[in-house]
Amino acid sequence: LFMCHQKTMKREAQEKLKAEQLRKAQAAAEIPIIWILGGPGSGKGTQCAKIVEKYGFTHLSSGDLLRDEVASGSDKGRQLQAIMTSGGLVPNEEVLSLLNAAVSRAKGNSKGFLIDGYPREKSQGIAFEQTIAPCDLVIYFECSEESMVKRIMNRAAAAAVKRADDNEETIRARLHTFKMNTSEILALYADKTMTINAERDVEDIFMETVNIINCLMQKKAKASASC
């Protein structure tokens, strides 16, 4: 009798696990996760705002999450502030933890996620997929270094508050690092990447972006229906 009871409990546990796996598979099939990549001045911020307006996606910027945590005055926020003030790099584990928490908070009500400015290097992309969820699509807004330098310099000139790092030498150094790291990310996720020419009119860029996202949404809907 005891063994029969044990078998019943084991079977119920397996059925429960299968049901949970199915629920997660259905949720994953329905909710797209899109990485948005593009150098400073590529216009990805403008496109993210337009995507959010059209699709109602949740826009998560790693930089904004760090700033919000610092502004909250939490213990973690104070630790992050100390790292950034000293000129150090915030450990990837901390950034990933903030992203994971933000995704978890929004998951029940979100129609999709735009992960903006992350991953910044190949290892971060691998860690994201292992810790949070697989990425469905990478949209890379490609822009020449000259165009990005010009846009950043124009933006800096118009800003009320001048930043010490808004000079051409520093900007080009940042762009060089970005280009090296991004090329590795794009190579690793070549099968998921769509590259968009970001040197055109904002609306032309957005129309192409919409076509790409619509295609993904159709695929997700079919995957969900087949679960």
Salt bridges, closest charged atoms under 4 A:
GLU20 OE2 - ARG23 NH2 2.70
ASP64 OD1 - ARG67 NH2 2.71
ASP75 OD1 - ARG78 NH2 2.24
GLU94 OE1 - LYS76 NZ 3.64
ASP116 OD1 - LYS44 NZ 2.49
ASP116 OD2 - HIS59 NE2 2.95
GLU129 OE2 - LYS192 NZ 2.81
ASP136 OD1 - LYS220 NZ 2.98
GLU145 OE2 - ARG172 NH1 2.57
GLU146 OE2 - ARG172 NH1 3.06
ASP165 OD2 - ARG163 NH2 2.86
GLU168 OE2 - ARG172 NE 2.97
GLU203 OE2 - LYS50 NZ 2.75
GLU208 OE1 - ARG200 NH2 2.60
